[in-house]
Amino acid sequence: METNSYKTVSVNAATVQKGWLLVDAENETVGRLASKVAYLVRGKHKTSFTPHVDCGDNVVIINAEKVRFTGKKMADKVYTRHTGYPGGQRFSSPKQLLKEDPSRILELAIGRMLPKNRLGDRLRGNVFIYAGTEHKQTAQNPKKIDLNTVKERNR
């Protein structure tokens, strides 16, 4: 009997191939940008994807202050947080967050699309978001990537 033998390859921390990617967020929709970046950070675009290992790439996002929302989300969307004290619920709109800390909007959007466990905590550390065009990861020579070329698999 002749059969093809295929080996399932599982990567671990020692054998993973991580790269650096640069994404320009200018005129990108927040949710679509976040889902594609989460896909890249998780490593699902690689053939060696292993669900329990940090096998994704490090992503540097520039121009975070130039993202946009569709519809009336800029005025109607509400971000909620809690200080931990009684009556400490705080609300803010995307317009307020863009004024105070533009990178926080993408940080929240991408972070909420990653797993809510220790792996997700490590993956959130692989995303570097900057409001302007300057970033601190120039020594890593990140490859500029066009998000229109990122094809997500059907879930």
C-alpha positions as CSV (number, residue, x, y, z in Angstrom):
1,M,0.0,0.0,0.0
2,E,1.5,3.3,-1.1
3,T,0.4,6.4,0.8
4,N,1.8,9.9,1.1
5,S,3.2,10.7,4.5
6,Y,2.7,14.2,5.7
7,K,4.2,15.5,8.9
8,T,2.4,18.2,10.9
9,V,4.9,20.9,11.7
10,S,4.5,22.7,15.0
11,V,6.8,25.6,15.8
12,N,7.9,26.5,19.2
13,A,9.7,29.6,20.7
14,A,13.1,28.4,19.4
15,T,12.1,27.6,15.8
16,V,9.7,30.5,15.1
17,Q,10.6,32.9,12.3
18,K,9.4,36.4,13.4
19,G,9.7,39.5,11.1
20,W,9.0,43.2,11.4
21,L,6.2,44.9,9.4
22,L,5.4,48.6,9.0
23,V,1.8,49.7,8.5
24,D,0.7,53.2,7.6
25,A,-2.7,53.8,9.2
26,E,-3.4,57.0,7.2
27,N,-7.1,57.0,6.0
28,E,-7.6,53.5,7.1
29,T,-10.9,52.4,8.8
30,V,-10.2,51.4,12.4
31,G,-12.0,48.1,12.5
32,R,-10.6,46.8,9.2
33,L,-7.1,47.9,10.1
34,A,-7.3,46.3,13.5
35,S,-8.5,43.0,12.2
36,K,-5.7,42.7,9.6
37,V,-3.1,43.8,12.1
38,A,-4.4,41.2,14.6
39,Y,-4.2,38.6,11.9
40,L,-0.6,39.5,11.2
41,V,0.4,39.7,14.9
42,R,-1.2,36.3,15.6
43,G,0.7,34.7,12.7
44,K,-2.3,33.3,10.9
45,H,-0.8,34.3,7.5
46,K,2.1,31.9,7.9
47,T,2.0,28.2,6.9
48,S,3.7,27.3,10.2
49,F,0.9,28.8,12.3
50,T,0.6,27.1,15.7
51,P,-2.3,28.3,17.9
52,H,-0.6,28.1,21.3
53,V,2.7,29.8,20.2
54,D,3.6,33.5,19.5
55,C,4.5,32.9,15.9
56,G,3.3,36.2,14.4
57,D,5.3,39.2,13.2
58,N,6.0,42.4,15.1
59,V,4.0,45.2,13.7
60,V,4.8,48.9,13.8
61,I,1.9,51.3,13.0
62,I,2.5,54.9,12.1
63,N,0.1,57.8,11.5
64,A,-2.4,56.5,14.2
65,E,-4.0,60.0,14.5
66,K,-5.1,59.8,10.8
67,V,-7.4,56.8,11.2
68,R,-11.1,57.2,10.4
69,F,-14.4,55.8,11.5
70,T,-17.4,55.0,9.3
71,G,-20.8,56.4,9.9
72,K,-21.5,58.5,13.0
73,K,-19.1,56.5,15.2
74,M,-16.8,59.5,15.8
75,A,-19.5,61.1,17.8
76,D,-21.7,58.2,18.9
77,K,-19.2,55.4,19.9
78,V,-18.4,55.3,23.6
79,Y,-15.3,53.8,25.2
80,T,-15.9,52.7,28.8
81,R,-13.3,52.1,31.5
82,H,-13.4,51.8,35.3
83,T,-11.0,53.3,37.8
84,G,-11.6,50.5,40.3
85,Y,-13.2,52.8,42.8
86,P,-17.0,52.9,43.6
87,G,-18.7,55.2,41.0
88,G,-15.5,55.2,39.0
89,Q,-16.9,54.4,35.5
90,R,-15.5,56.8,32.9
91,F,-16.7,57.4,29.4
92,S,-15.0,58.9,26.4
93,S,-15.6,59.3,22.7
94,P,-13.2,58.6,19.8
95,K,-12.9,62.4,19.3
96,Q,-11.6,62.8,22.9
97,L,-9.2,59.8,22.6
98,L,-7.8,61.2,19.3
99,K,-7.0,64.5,21.0
100,E,-5.5,62.9,24.2
101,D,-3.8,59.8,22.9
102,P,-4.4,58.8,19.2
103,S,-2.6,55.4,19.6
104,R,-5.0,54.3,22.3
105,I,-7.9,53.8,19.8
106,L,-5.9,51.3,17.8
107,E,-4.4,49.7,20.9
108,L,-7.9,49.0,22.2
109,A,-9.2,47.8,18.8
110,I,-6.3,45.4,18.1
111,G,-6.1,44.2,21.7
112,R,-9.8,43.2,21.8
113,M,-9.3,41.0,18.7
114,L,-6.5,39.0,20.2
115,P,-6.9,36.1,22.7
116,K,-7.8,37.1,26.3
117,N,-5.1,35.0,28.0
118,R,-1.3,35.0,28.6
119,L,-0.6,34.5,24.9
120,G,-2.7,37.5,24.1
121,D,-0.8,39.6,26.6
122,R,2.5,38.7,24.8
123,L,1.0,39.4,21.4
124,R,-0.2,42.8,22.5
125,G,3.5,43.6,23.2
126,N,4.3,42.9,19.6
127,V,2.3,45.9,18.3
128,F,4.0,49.3,18.4
129,I,1.7,52.3,17.6
130,Y,2.9,55.8,16.9
131,A,0.9,59.0,16.2
132,G,3.4,60.5,13.7
133,T,5.5,59.1,11.0
134,E,8.6,58.7,13.2
135,H,9.1,55.4,15.1
136,K,11.8,53.9,17.3
137,Q,12.1,50.6,15.4
138,T,14.2,51.8,12.5
139,A,17.1,49.5,13.5
140,Q,14.9,46.5,12.9
141,N,14.3,47.5,9.3
142,P,10.5,46.8,9.2
143,K,9.1,45.9,5.8
144,K,6.3,48.3,4.6
145,I,3.2,46.3,4.0
146,D,0.1,47.3,2.1
147,L,-3.0,46.1,4.0
148,N,-4.9,45.6,0.8
149,T,-2.6,42.6,0.0
150,V,-3.4,40.9,3.3
151,K,-6.0,38.2,2.7
152,E,-7.6,36.9,5.8
153,R,-8.8,33.3,5.7
154,N,-12.5,32.6,6.3
155,R,-13.2,32.0,9.9
